[in-house]
Amino acid sequence: MTENTPDTPRKGTPKPAENTREERLRAALRANLQKRKAQARGRAAGDNEGQEDG
């Protein structure tokens, strides 16, 4: 009765499908964050250029 079979799910270990999903989500979030940072830097640079002119 205390046999460990490979079909028995274990707590705390994600399934391979869940693991790849987590990796995809992390990659997407990382890319989104980098994109937003680049946009913010572009806006900040654009704001500074406009104020120097006036």
C-alpha positions, 0 to 999 in steps of 0.5 A: 500500500505504500508503493510509490508509483510514477502515476501518483502525483506528488505535492509541490512538484509541478507537472511538465505542462505547468512548468512550461506554462510558468516559464512562458508566463515569466518570459512574457512578463519580463519582455513586457517589463523591458518594453515598458521601461524602454517606453518610459525612457523614451518619454523621459528623453522626449520631455527633456528635449522639449523643455530645453528648447523653451 
